[in-house]
Amino acid sequence: MRYSERVKPISWLKANAAEVLADLNDTGEPLLITQNGEARAVLQDVASYERTQQTLALLKLLALGQQDIDAGRLTSAEVAFDRVLAGARTSTED
């Protein structure tokens, strides 16, 4: 996809809002909106936005995990599993 082909001025957006929404839902491709010749916003469909947010959340978790590794905050898999199992036993006893 070439973003340069998906650039529209805000006046076009105002005149074609229903068409824009249909296009966003059909293609899943974002649309760059300009105002006075400058990029001002990117529009995308809700499903694409949700996928982007999920991807960012996963990347943040990976970055936090890497920070823990770099800082030496490590636990062996055996110890981690023992903790999980101990917690599961405790919650079923309650």
Number of C-alpha atoms within 10 A of each C-alpha: 7 7 10 9 9 13 15 16 16 19 12 12 16 10 10 11 13 11 11 18 14 12 16 19 16 10 10 15 17 19 21 20 20 18 12 8 10 10 14 12 12 12 14 19 19 12 12 15 14 11 11 12 12 12 12 12 12 12 12 12 12 12 12 12 14 13 12 12 12 10 9 9 10 11 10 7 9 8 10 12 12 11 12 11 12 11 12 11 11 10 9 7 7 5
